[in-house]
Each structure stands twice: as C-alpha cells, then as structure tokens.
Amino acid sequence: MGKLQIHQIRNATIIVTYNNKRFLIDPWLMPKDYMAGFDAGVNSYIRQPRVELPISIEKIVDVDAVILTHYHPDHWDEFAEKAINKNIPFFVQSEIDKDIIENLGFKDVRVISETGTDFEGIKLYKTNCQHGKRETVKPLCEQVGMPYDAMGVVFKSDNEKTLYVAGDTIWCEEVKVALDKFSPDVIVTNSCGATVINGERLIMNLDDMKEISAYRKNSTIVASHMDTVSHLTVTREDIKNLKLNNVLVPDDNEILVF
C-alpha cells in the first residue's frame, strides 16, 4: 500500500502522492508580490502572492501528473506554463479548460468525468462546487470576465484511503453530495475565506469549516489555500483557534502523511 501524502506548497498549490503517483494541483508559481491584488476582492491594494514559494519550481514540477481545478490567476500562471513538461498528463474540469491548456502547448490534456476517469490504478472523479454563492457571485465573475465554475476531485484506489480535494467552494449542497457519495477519509478544503467587494466569500470561511468538520466527524480535514492571496479574510491562526479536533492546518512546505 502506498502512503497518501499531501505536501502543502503555497496557497492552493499542493502535491498529492496517491498510489505512488505524484499529482501537482493548481500550480501558482510566481514570486512574492508579482501581481496586484484582485480588483473585485477586498484588500485589493495588497500585492500577491503574499509569501514566496518555499521550495524551487524545479522540485515542485517534478511530478507524474497535473490537475487544474479551474483556470483562475491564483491557481495557474505563466511560471507554471513555462516550467511544466508539455507532455505530462494534465487533468481539467471541462472541454473549455481543455482548449485553454492545449492552446498553451500541452499535449495530453484530459477532462475528469463525474463518473470516474482512470489513471494508473487510480479513479479520479469530478465533483461540483459553488465558487461563492452561485446566484450572487456568478454574475460578478461574468462582469469582470472571469469564469465562475471550479471543480473538486475525489481520488479512489483499492490501495489507499479515499481523498476529496474540495476545490474552490463554499459549504453547500454540492459538497454535501460529494461527502455522502464518496465518504472520504481525508478532505482538503480551500479555507482562507477569500471575499469579493459585495461581501460574499468565494471559498470556505470559519463557519464553513465548523460545518464540514461537524458533518464529517470521522474524516481528517486539511485546510489549504491559506495566508497567500490579497482577498483573504481568514488566517491559519484563525482556523487553529477554532480547535476543531479533525482539522489540520499545514504550513507551507509541510508534508502530511496518512
């Protein structure tokens, strides 16, 4: 049996080792302060990323496959585009994202299916998200020309614990559906409460963390997407202070082994 590992790199960028294969998820590899804060978000005056990468880009991209949960500028950038091998298996949420990534020169781009996509003895399942409340945030995204949809991914294998990387989502019906369907042992949540100027959160905040922690008491929850973007409203310390006994809050460059 392989050992499930989650290596927290920075923000939503993690390396998942699953069934002895290494998956790089949402590679955002630019240097500290490289880009302006998001105009549509709170704290737009703060440049981002707020922190440097903890290890070299060469080490980060030394993986077997890449998963991009959605094409947003805090999940993918030109540094990732340049550094990643163009022949690597590259998984995305939709035909739209497939076209975008293929146009960047990647040769082996695959769409993850809700009914399961096979890769090296692993089944990957797409799960649905609400990247902020659909009725209020989706129109705002369209207004600023940013796609709304994001996906989560479930990893299943005979040899491993079931892992659910929830992606950019709030606590919502779609997340409950995924939890009920797959009963994951380990859940990665994006949890910095990133908030837009109309006051809506785009991903999980403290209340959402309490909800998912209570809903899946027997799962281990890993809080990712922390302490890096301009529009965060929740810090690692805030989550630690909740003292939820099934929630882990890894630092950048920390490796969790399950």
Backbone as CSV, one residue per row, in Angstrom:
resi,resn,N_x,N_y,N_z,CA_x,CA_y,CA_z,C_x,C_y,C_z
1,MET,0.859,-1.201,0.000,0.000,0.000,0.000,0.888,1.241,0.000
2,GLY,0.572,2.160,-0.908,1.289,3.432,-0.908,0.821,4.262,0.270
3,LYS,1.590,5.275,0.593,1.169,6.176,1.673,0.636,7.459,1.054
4,LEU,-0.602,7.790,1.369,-1.178,9.059,0.929,-0.404,10.200,1.605
5,GLN,0.097,11.110,0.767,0.798,12.286,1.297,0.211,13.544,0.676
6,ILE,0.121,14.579,1.476,-0.264,15.899,0.979,0.859,16.859,1.354
7,HIS,1.513,17.386,0.326,2.609,18.343,0.522,2.040,19.729,0.231
8,GLN,1.857,20.519,1.275,1.355,21.885,1.111,2.491,22.749,0.578
9,ILE,2.337,23.266,-0.633,3.368,24.130,-1.204,3.075,25.580,-0.819
10,ARG,2.070,26.176,-1.437,1.665,27.558,-1.126,0.288,27.772,-1.724
11,ASN,-0.557,28.490,-1.007,-1.923,28.750,-1.466,-2.627,27.415,-1.752
12,ALA,-3.299,27.290,-2.917,-3.980,26.027,-3.241,-3.038,25.036,-3.920
13,THR,-1.768,25.416,-4.084,-0.794,24.528,-4.734,-0.356,23.452,-3.743
14,ILE,-0.710,22.214,-4.069,-0.306,21.073,-3.249,0.204,19.969,-4.174
15,ILE,1.030,19.087,-3.611,1.414,17.866,-4.317,0.815,16.702,-3.536
16,VAL,-0.041,15.955,-4.208,-0.677,14.777,-3.610,0.052,13.538,-4.111
17,THR,0.574,12.746,-3.191,1.129,11.438,-3.554,0.059,10.401,-3.245
18,TYR,-0.380,9.708,-4.302,-1.522,8.791,-4.179,-1.238,7.568,-5.024
19,ASN,-1.291,6.387,-4.399,-0.985,5.151,-5.123,0.389,5.261,-5.793
20,ASN,1.324,5.884,-5.076,2.711,6.081,-5.545,2.843,6.970,-6.771
21,LYS,1.822,7.727,-7.108,1.896,8.724,-8.185,1.800,10.121,-7.563
22,ARG,2.529,11.061,-8.143,2.570,12.426,-7.608,1.768,13.369,-8.508
23,PHE,0.767,14.007,-7.917,-0.110,14.937,-8.640,0.156,16.355,-8.151
24,LEU,0.477,17.254,-9.064,0.608,18.669,-8.740,-0.735,19.339,-9.016
25,ILE,-1.316,19.942,-7.977,-2.646,20.549,-8.106,-2.524,22.068,-8.027
26,ASP,-3.135,22.739,-8.995,-3.258,24.204,-9.025,-1.918,24.933,-8.823
27,PRO,-0.987,24.732,-9.775,0.339,25.343,-9.622,0.336,26.851,-9.894
28,TRP,0.548,27.620,-8.833,0.658,29.083,-8.890,2.055,29.391,-8.399
29,LEU,2.970,29.660,-9.322,4.391,29.575,-9.014,5.125,30.913,-9.084
30,MET,4.414,32.010,-9.252,5.058,33.316,-9.373,5.713,33.745,-8.063
31,PRO,6.711,34.664,-8.154,7.335,35.148,-6.922,6.408,36.042,-6.105
32,LYS,6.789,36.233,-4.854,6.047,37.103,-3.930,5.827,38.491,-4.548
33,ASP,4.630,39.028,-4.348,4.268,40.396,-4.774,4.271,40.602,-6.292
34,TYR,4.259,39.520,-7.057,4.399,39.642,-8.519,3.189,40.316,-9.159
35,MET,1.998,40.082,-8.595,0.798,40.645,-9.204,0.010,41.499,-8.220
36,ALA,-0.790,42.399,-8.794,-1.638,43.274,-7.981,-2.736,42.449,-7.313
37,GLY,-3.301,42.996,-6.234,-4.469,42.366,-5.622,-5.648,42.373,-6.586
38,PHE,-6.625,41.508,-6.334,-7.795,41.407,-7.218,-8.716,42.612,-7.025
39,ASP,-8.994,43.311,-8.119,-9.865,44.499,-8.075,-11.229,44.191,-7.480
40,ALA,-11.764,43.011,-7.797,-13.116,42.669,-7.349,-13.135,42.122,-5.923
41,GLY,-11.955,42.026,-5.291,-11.876,41.463,-3.948,-11.570,42.508,-2.888
42,VAL,-11.747,42.126,-1.634,-11.337,43.003,-0.533,-9.807,43.090,-0.526
43,ASN,-9.280,44.118,0.107,-7.815,44.303,0.209,-7.123,44.379,-1.140
44,SER,-7.770,44.983,-2.132,-7.218,44.975,-3.491,-5.879,45.709,-3.575
45,TYR,-5.559,46.524,-2.555,-4.290,47.265,-2.535,-3.105,46.371,-2.166
46,ILE,-3.365,45.153,-1.645,-2.280,44.255,-1.225,-1.819,43.426,-2.419
47,ARG,-0.504,43.456,-2.674,0.022,42.647,-3.777,0.090,41.179,-3.352
48,GLN,0.139,40.315,-4.354,0.117,38.875,-4.097,0.998,38.159,-5.112
49,PRO,1.416,36.945,-4.806,1.286,36.218,-3.544,1.949,36.978,-2.397
50,ARG,1.409,36.800,-1.207,1.940,37.499,-0.033,3.244,36.878,0.467
51,VAL,3.531,35.645,0.044,4.740,34.933,0.504,5.428,34.282,-0.692
52,GLU,6.729,33.992,-0.517,7.498,33.305,-1.569,7.164,31.807,-1.578
53,LEU,7.486,31.146,-2.686,7.443,29.677,-2.715,8.460,29.135,-1.709
54,PRO,8.119,28.037,-1.014,9.043,27.522,-0.003,10.156,26.640,-0.572
55,ILE,9.965,26.135,-1.798,10.993,25.297,-2.447,11.067,25.708,-3.915
56,SER,12.051,25.186,-4.626,12.282,25.617,-6.005,11.179,25.111,-6.945
57,ILE,10.977,25.873,-8.008,9.996,25.470,-9.025,10.369,24.106,-9.614
58,GLU,11.663,23.850,-9.807,12.099,22.563,-10.387,11.605,21.392,-9.535
59,LYS,11.700,21.546,-8.214,11.227,20.461,-7.322,9.704,20.332,-7.390
60,ILE,9.015,21.460,-7.472,7.548,21.442,-7.462,6.998,20.727,-8.698
61,VAL,7.625,20.932,-9.840,7.064,20.380,-11.094,7.559,18.964,-11.392
62,ASP,8.333,18.388,-10.486,8.830,17.018,-10.669,7.761,16.029,-10.205
63,VAL,6.750,15.843,-11.043,5.556,15.064,-10.679,5.143,14.178,-11.854
64,ASP,4.115,13.336,-11.618,3.623,12.415,-12.656,2.437,12.968,-13.431
65,ALA,1.710,13.926,-12.839,0.516,14.471,-13.499,0.188,15.812,-12.857
66,VAL,-0.609,16.602,-13.582,-1.057,17.910,-13.093,-2.584,17.927,-13.096
67,ILE,-3.187,18.535,-12.071,-4.634,18.774,-12.046,-4.861,20.264,-11.855
68,LEU,-5.637,20.858,-12.748,-6.035,22.262,-12.600,-7.529,22.286,-12.300
69,THR,-7.896,22.714,-11.086,-9.309,22.670,-10.706,-10.131,23.726,-11.435
70,HIS,-9.481,24.850,-11.803,-10.130,25.876,-12.614,-9.084,26.900,-13.031
71,TYR,-9.383,27.586,-14.107,-8.404,28.485,-14.721,-8.579,29.892,-14.143
72,HIS,-8.068,30.074,-12.914,-8.084,31.389,-12.276,-6.646,31.817,-11.990
73,PRO,-6.374,33.127,-11.946,-4.986,33.589,-11.860,-4.308,33.389,-10.510
74,ASP,-5.010,32.828,-9.501,-4.323,32.414,-8.274,-4.223,30.890,-8.179
75,HIS,-4.469,30.224,-9.312,-4.339,28.758,-9.373,-3.445,28.317,-10.528
76,TRP,-3.105,29.239,-11.408,-2.306,28.928,-12.598,-1.665,30.215,-13.086
77,ASP,-0.428,30.124,-13.570,0.227,31.335,-14.087,1.258,30.978,-15.145
78,GLU,1.894,32.007,-15.687,2.863,31.786,-16.776,4.114,31.070,-16.288
79,PHE,4.413,31.145,-14.980,5.569,30.421,-14.443,5.310,28.917,-14.475
80,ALA,4.079,28.524,-14.163,3.698,27.105,-14.263,3.715,26.664,-15.724
81,GLU,3.162,27.496,-16.582,3.112,27.172,-18.021,4.508,26.894,-18.570
82,LYS,5.478,27.725,-18.161,6.849,27.566,-18.678,7.554,26.354,-18.082
83,ALA,7.294,26.082,-16.797,8.107,25.090,-16.074,7.642,23.651,-16.256
84,ILE,6.350,23.459,-16.536,5.800,22.092,-16.556,6.022,21.454,-17.925
85,ASN,6.451,20.198,-17.905,6.667,19.415,-19.126,5.380,19.376,-19.961
86,LYS,5.491,19.737,-21.208,4.300,19.845,-22.078,3.680,18.480,-22.398
87,ASN,4.387,17.383,-22.109,3.849,16.044,-22.398,3.213,15.377,-21.179
88,ILE,3.209,16.071,-20.044,2.698,15.456,-18.809,1.184,15.251,-18.904
89,PRO,0.638,14.162,-18.351,-0.825,14.043,-18.256,-1.379,15.199,-17.436
90,PHE,-2.372,15.892,-17.979,-2.857,17.159,-17.412,-4.374,17.087,-17.350
91,PHE,-4.950,17.120,-16.132,-6.387,16.926,-15.930,-7.087,18.255,-15.644
92,VAL,-8.240,18.459,-16.289,-9.020,19.702,-16.144,-10.497,19.367,-15.954
93,GLN,-11.306,20.414,-15.713,-12.720,20.222,-15.367,-13.663,20.186,-16.564
94,SER,-13.243,20.700,-17.723,-14.199,20.890,-18.819,-13.484,20.962,-20.153
95,GLU,-14.265,20.828,-21.221,-13.728,20.998,-22.578,-13.206,22.423,-22.779
96,ILE,-13.854,23.403,-22.116,-13.405,24.800,-22.236,-11.979,24.933,-21.690
97,ASP,-11.753,24.399,-20.471,-10.412,24.474,-19.885,-9.419,23.624,-20.677
98,LYS,-9.887,22.513,-21.233,-9.020,21.658,-22.070,-8.492,22.455,-23.263
99,ASP,-9.371,23.194,-23.921,-8.950,24.016,-25.065,-7.912,25.054,-24.645
100,ILE,-8.150,25.702,-23.477,-7.217,26.735,-22.991,-5.828,26.132,-22.777
101,ILE,-5.776,24.979,-22.103,-4.483,24.377,-21.750,-3.801,23.799,-22.995
102,GLU,-4.572,23.227,-23.893,-3.983,22.740,-25.155,-3.398,23.896,-25.965
103,ASN,-4.065,25.041,-25.939,-3.549,26.210,-26.660,-2.238,26.729,-26.077
104,LEU,-1.932,26.338,-24.837,-0.645,26.697,-24.225,0.450,25.686,-24.588
105,GLY,0.082,24.665,-25.384,1.086,23.721,-25.872,1.128,22.380,-25.170
106,PHE,0.206,22.152,-24.219,0.188,20.865,-23.527,-0.462,19.803,-24.423
107,LYS,0.173,18.614,-24.450,-0.183,17.609,-25.470,-1.143,16.531,-24.975
108,ASP,-1.255,16.367,-23.648,-2.031,15.240,-23.100,-3.011,15.771,-22.051
109,VAL,-4.031,16.493,-22.513,-4.982,17.134,-21.598,-6.263,16.301,-21.557
110,ARG,-6.710,15.978,-20.352,-7.873,15.096,-20.178,-8.896,15.761,-19.259
111,VAL,-10.161,15.566,-19.567,-11.241,16.102,-18.739,-11.642,15.033,-17.728
112,ILE,-11.656,15.378,-16.451,-12.093,14.430,-15.415,-13.614,14.336,-15.449
113,SER,-14.105,13.105,-15.406,-15.546,12.860,-15.513,-16.171,12.684,-14.130
114,GLU,-17.439,13.025,-14.016,-18.163,12.789,-12.750,-18.356,11.296,-12.501
115,THR,-18.293,10.499,-13.574,-18.465,9.046,-13.413,-17.127,8.332,-13.231
116,GLY,-16.027,9.080,-13.268,-14.720,8.482,-12.967,-13.811,8.394,-14.178
117,THR,-12.585,8.833,-14.020,-11.555,8.796,-15.064,-10.387,7.990,-14.520
118,ASP,-9.930,6.992,-15.274,-8.861,6.097,-14.807,-7.488,6.684,-15.098
119,PHE,-6.582,6.528,-14.112,-5.184,6.906,-14.318,-4.315,6.077,-13.390
120,GLU,-3.524,5.175,-13.970,-2.501,4.426,-13.215,-3.062,3.741,-11.964
121,GLY,-4.179,3.041,-12.126,-4.763,2.316,-10.996,-5.515,3.195,-10.019
122,ILE,-5.750,4.441,-10.417,-6.474,5.418,-9.586,-7.707,5.846,-10.360
123,LYS,-8.807,6.034,-9.636,-10.008,6.590,-10.259,-10.155,8.024,-9.758
124,LEU,-10.235,8.962,-10.687,-10.442,10.375,-10.365,-11.874,10.742,-10.712
125,TYR,-12.565,11.374,-9.778,-13.955,11.788,-10.004,-14.060,13.303,-9.882
126,LYS,-14.712,13.937,-10.835,-15.006,15.372,-10.720,-16.181,15.558,-9.765
127,THR,-16.058,16.543,-8.866,-17.198,16.923,-8.022,-17.514,18.396,-8.276
128,ASN,-18.732,18.783,-7.947,-19.187,20.148,-8.242,-18.953,21.080,-7.063
129,CYS,-18.847,22.353,-7.386,-18.529,23.399,-6.405,-19.520,24.551,-6.536
130,GLN,-19.575,25.354,-5.481,-20.109,26.712,-5.623,-18.969,27.643,-5.238
131,HIS,-18.394,28.278,-6.254,-17.242,29.166,-6.043,-17.789,30.520,-5.575
132,GLY,-18.352,30.503,-4.351,-19.185,31.604,-3.875,-20.625,31.315,-4.260
133,LYS,-21.567,31.918,-3.541,-22.995,31.653,-3.804,-23.304,31.885,-5.275
134,ARG,-23.844,30.856,-5.897,-24.000,30.909,-7.361,-24.802,32.126,-7.818
135,GLU,-25.890,32.425,-7.084,-26.800,33.478,-7.569,-26.181,34.879,-7.469
136,THR,-25.217,35.072,-6.563,-24.637,36.422,-6.428,-23.235,36.527,-7.007
137,VAL,-22.443,35.459,-6.917,-21.041,35.553,-7.348,-20.889,35.287,-8.843
138,LYS,-21.704,34.389,-9.381,-21.562,34.090,-10.820,-21.736,35.351,-11.681
139,PRO,-22.775,36.187,-11.441,-22.900,37.414,-12.235,-21.699,38.349,-12.066
140,LEU,-21.135,38.399,-10.858,-19.961,39.257,-10.623,-18.764,38.756,-11.434
141,CYS,-18.578,37.436,-11.463,-17.490,36.841,-12.263,-17.658,37.210,-13.737
142,GLU,-18.892,37.079,-14.227,-19.143,37.377,-15.640,-18.853,38.848,-15.939
143,GLN,-19.188,39.704,-14.974,-18.949,41.144,-15.119,-17.462,41.466,-15.290
144,VAL,-16.602,40.758,-14.522,-15.161,41.038,-14.612,-14.444,40.078,-15.578
145,GLY,-15.231,39.295,-16.333,-14.655,38.427,-17.366,-13.876,37.242,-16.828
146,MET,-14.282,36.747,-15.645,-13.607,35.600,-15.056,-14.572,34.417,-15.014
147,PRO,-14.128,33.209,-15.409,-15.049,32.069,-15.330,-15.440,31.782,-13.880
148,TYR,-16.669,31.311,-13.680,-17.168,31.042,-12.328,-16.861,29.609,-11.878
149,ASP,-17.046,28.661,-12.779,-17.028,27.252,-12.370,-15.655,26.773,-11.918
150,ALA,-15.675,25.944,-10.889,-14.477,25.244,-10.420,-14.904,23.815,-10.093
151,MET,-13.928,22.915,-9.974,-14.272,21.531,-9.604,-13.502,21.111,-8.369
152,GLY,-14.039,20.090,-7.710,-13.289,19.316,-6.744,-12.914,18.000,-7.400
153,VAL,-12.028,17.248,-6.741,-11.595,15.950,-7.282,-11.545,14.929,-6.148
154,VAL,-12.140,13.759,-6.403,-12.029,12.632,-5.474,-11.051,11.618,-6.058
155,PHE,-10.121,11.144,-5.208,-9.156,10.103,-5.580,-9.592,8.815,-4.895
156,LYS,-9.738,7.748,-5.694,-10.089,6.442,-5.121,-9.157,5.370,-5.671
157,SER,-8.785,4.434,-4.810,-7.957,3.304,-5.225,-8.159,2.193,-4.210
158,ASP,-7.959,0.947,-4.655,-8.074,-0.191,-3.735,-7.016,-0.130,-2.640
159,ASN,-5.907,0.549,-2.928,-4.757,0.525,-2.018,-4.677,1.711,-1.065
160,GLU,-5.572,2.664,-1.205,-5.402,3.931,-0.490,-6.686,4.376,0.202
161,LYS,-6.531,5.268,1.156,-7.679,5.983,1.711,-8.304,6.836,0.602
162,THR,-9.594,7.119,0.713,-10.257,7.990,-0.265,-9.985,9.449,0.094
163,LEU,-9.539,10.202,-0.900,-9.191,11.610,-0.727,-10.150,12.478,-1.538
164,TYR,-10.633,13.545,-0.926,-11.509,14.522,-1.593,-10.852,15.895,-1.508
165,VAL,-10.385,16.388,-2.639,-9.868,17.757,-2.726,-11.052,18.613,-3.172
166,ALA,-11.620,19.368,-2.233,-12.920,20.013,-2.494,-12.843,21.157,-3.490
167,GLY,-11.652,21.776,-3.659,-11.519,22.865,-4.623,-12.062,24.182,-4.092
168,ASP,-12.199,25.136,-5.000,-12.680,26.475,-4.613,-14.196,26.428,-4.461
169,THR,-14.644,26.243,-3.230,-16.081,26.142,-2.978,-16.392,26.586,-1.552
170,ILE,-17.614,27.064,-1.370,-18.147,27.288,-0.031,-18.816,25.990,0.439
171,TRP,-19.216,25.950,1.702,-20.032,24.837,2.212,-21.398,24.945,1.546
172,CYS,-21.813,23.901,0.837,-23.038,23.973,0.028,-23.545,22.563,-0.245
173,GLU,-24.678,22.498,-0.899,-25.311,21.211,-1.208,-24.388,20.312,-2.033
174,GLU,-23.658,20.906,-2.988,-22.776,20.114,-3.857,-21.681,19.416,-3.055
175,VAL,-21.172,20.102,-2.034,-20.137,19.494,-1.187,-20.738,18.368,-0.359
176,LYS,-21.935,18.593,0.181,-22.606,17.523,0.948,-22.830,16.286,0.082
177,VAL,-23.245,16.510,-1.154,-23.479,15.389,-2.098,-22.190,14.577,-2.266
178,ALA,-21.077,15.279,-2.465,-19.794,14.579,-2.642,-19.398,13.812,-1.384
179,LEU,-19.596,14.427,-0.224,-19.250,13.764,1.036,-20.100,12.517,1.254
180,ASP,-21.389,12.635,0.959,-22.300,11.491,1.148,-21.992,10.366,0.168
181,LYS,-21.637,10.751,-1.043,-21.409,9.750,-2.103,-20.095,9.001,-1.900
182,PHE,-19.034,9.718,-1.511,-17.700,9.110,-1.510,-17.165,8.791,-0.113
183,SER,-17.777,9.315,0.947,-17.295,9.097,2.325,-15.772,9.189,2.431
184,PRO,-15.194,10.326,2.090,-13.729,10.411,2.062,-13.107,10.316,3.449
185,ASP,-11.936,9.687,3.498,-11.171,9.612,4.742,-10.449,10.927,5.012
186,VAL,-9.984,11.552,3.928,-9.228,12.807,4.028,-9.866,13.820,3.084
187,ILE,-10.019,15.050,3.560,-10.645,16.124,2.780,-9.710,17.328,2.801
188,VAL,-9.409,17.884,1.624,-8.657,19.143,1.554,-9.641,20.255,1.216
189,THR,-9.687,21.275,2.065,-10.583,22.407,1.820,-9.766,23.668,1.556
190,ASN,-10.264,24.519,0.675,-9.666,25.839,0.459,-10.394,26.806,1.388
191,SER,-9.648,27.394,2.337,-10.290,27.872,3.564,-9.929,29.280,4.017
192,CYS,-9.391,30.134,3.140,-8.968,31.459,3.616,-10.093,32.490,3.554
193,GLY,-11.328,32.038,3.276,-12.454,32.963,3.263,-12.278,34.116,2.283
194,ALA,-11.639,33.851,1.132,-11.443,34.905,0.124,-12.789,35.563,-0.186
195,THR,-12.813,36.892,-0.163,-14.076,37.626,-0.186,-14.043,38.721,-1.251
196,VAL,-15.169,38.853,-1.980,-15.272,39.891,-3.003,-15.920,41.148,-2.417
197,ILE,-15.900,42.226,-3.215,-16.295,43.522,-2.654,-17.777,43.610,-2.273
198,ASN,-18.602,42.699,-2.797,-20.005,42.709,-2.338,-20.177,41.950,-1.021
199,GLY,-19.061,41.508,-0.431,-19.106,40.850,0.879,-19.279,39.349,0.832
200,GLU,-19.425,38.784,-0.361,-19.602,37.323,-0.467,-18.251,36.619,-0.412
201,ARG,-18.199,35.504,0.325,-16.999,34.677,0.322,-17.008,33.781,-0.910
202,LEU,-15.820,33.507,-1.441,-15.680,32.655,-2.626,-15.346,31.218,-2.252
203,ILE,-14.709,31.063,-1.094,-14.325,29.733,-0.613,-14.625,29.672,0.883
204,MET,-14.250,28.583,1.518,-14.700,28.360,2.898,-14.111,29.376,3.872
205,ASN,-14.961,29.762,4.838,-14.539,30.626,5.936,-14.671,29.841,7.240
206,LEU,-14.591,30.509,8.365,-14.618,29.801,9.658,-15.924,29.056,9.888
207,ASP,-17.053,29.670,9.530,-18.344,28.989,9.701,-18.413,27.737,8.838
208,ASP,-17.915,27.839,7.610,-17.909,26.667,6.718,-17.031,25.549,7.283
209,MET,-15.897,25.921,7.863,-15.005,24.912,8.449,-15.682,24.200,9.614
210,LYS,-16.426,24.944,10.414,-17.177,24.304,11.511,-18.207,23.325,10.959
211,GLU,-18.887,23.737,9.880,-19.941,22.889,9.274,-19.352,21.582,8.736
212,ILE,-18.271,21.679,7.955,-17.728,20.461,7.333,-17.082,19.570,8.391
213,SER,-16.481,20.190,9.403,-15.881,19.421,10.490,-16.945,18.611,11.239
214,ALA,-18.090,19.227,11.491,-19.180,18.534,12.199,-19.851,17.490,11.312
215,TYR,-19.959,17.776,10.027,-20.661,16.886,9.091,-19.868,15.600,8.859
216,ARG,-18.523,15.723,8.873,-17.667,14.553,8.638,-16.720,14.373,9.814
217,LYS,-17.304,14.031,10.952,-16.521,13.911,12.194,-15.377,12.898,12.082
218,ASN,-15.584,11.855,11.258,-14.581,10.791,11.173,-13.571,10.991,10.052
219,SER,-13.674,12.089,9.331,-12.684,12.407,8.294,-11.638,13.353,8.873
220,THR,-10.441,13.301,8.284,-9.420,14.307,8.598,-9.512,15.401,7.545
221,ILE,-9.604,16.646,7.997,-9.763,17.785,7.095,-8.477,18.598,7.111
222,VAL,-8.001,18.933,5.912,-6.750,19.687,5.759,-7.096,21.054,5.177
223,ALA,-6.774,22.122,5.910,-7.071,23.480,5.444,-5.928,23.980,4.570
224,SER,-6.240,24.234,3.294,-5.261,24.736,2.326,-5.724,26.107,1.828
225,HIS,-4.978,26.658,0.826,-5.303,27.978,0.240,-5.311,29.044,1.337
226,MET,-4.218,29.059,2.124,-4.153,29.936,3.298,-3.052,30.984,3.146
227,ASP,-3.290,32.167,3.717,-2.258,33.169,4.007,-1.496,33.674,2.782
228,THR,-2.121,33.661,1.598,-1.349,33.987,0.388,-2.000,35.006,-0.531
229,VAL,-3.325,34.916,-0.755,-3.972,35.824,-1.710,-4.316,37.163,-1.061
230,SER,-4.532,38.170,-1.899,-4.845,39.511,-1.385,-6.177,39.533,-0.646
231,HIS,-7.171,38.783,-1.134,-8.545,38.930,-0.653,-8.944,37.932,0.427
232,LEU,-7.942,37.434,1.177,-8.250,36.520,2.282,-8.895,37.282,3.440
233,THR,-9.723,36.577,4.203,-10.296,37.157,5.435,-10.098,36.223,6.631
234,VAL,-9.514,35.038,6.390,-9.292,34.029,7.431,-7.828,33.599,7.343
235,THR,-7.158,33.498,8.498,-5.761,33.069,8.526,-5.629,31.667,9.124
236,ARG,-4.441,31.108,8.984,-4.171,29.807,9.615,-4.441,29.883,11.119
237,GLU,-3.993,30.971,11.736,-4.192,31.122,13.185,-5.681,31.101,13.534
238,ASP,-6.487,31.759,12.711,-7.942,31.783,12.965,-8.509,30.362,12.987
239,ILE,-8.080,29.543,12.036,-8.609,28.165,11.978,-8.088,27.344,13.158
240,LYS,-6.800,27.511,13.463,-6.251,26.792,14.628,-7.008,27.157,15.903
241,ASN,-7.392,28.424,16.009,-8.096,28.883,17.217,-9.498,28.296,17.362
242,LEU,-10.047,27.738,16.282,-11.343,27.055,16.394,-11.215,25.755,17.198
243,LYS,-9.980,25.209,17.211,-9.708,23.962,17.948,-10.653,22.823,17.518
244,LEU,-10.785,22.656,16.215,-11.577,21.541,15.675,-10.668,20.323,15.616
245,ASN,-11.051,19.256,16.313,-10.063,18.177,16.500,-9.810,17.331,15.261
246,ASN,-10.612,17.490,14.205,-10.352,16.733,12.974,-9.819,17.613,11.851
247,VAL,-9.364,18.835,12.187,-8.854,19.766,11.177,-7.364,20.005,11.386
248,LEU,-6.581,19.789,10.323,-5.147,20.071,10.321,-4.895,21.326,9.490
249,VAL,-3.924,22.126,9.909,-3.616,23.383,9.203,-2.122,23.381,8.883
250,PRO,-1.712,22.754,7.768,-0.282,22.653,7.480,0.330,23.991,7.074
251,ASP,1.582,24.186,7.469,2.353,25.334,6.990,2.826,25.065,5.568
252,ASP,3.251,26.129,4.878,3.874,25.938,3.568,5.093,25.036,3.726
253,ASN,5.226,24.106,2.789,6.300,23.092,2.732,6.136,21.974,3.759
254,GLU,5.015,21.943,4.473,4.765,20.814,5.395,4.179,19.647,4.613
255,ILE,4.606,18.439,4.960,4.101,17.214,4.322,3.318,16.417,5.355
256,LEU,2.052,16.161,5.050,1.190,15.336,5.904,1.155,13.931,5.315
257,VAL,1.333,12.925,6.166,1.320,11.533,5.725,0.174,10.825,6.407
258,PHE,-0.635,10.104,5.629,-1.827,9.438,6.165,-1.695,7.929,6.017
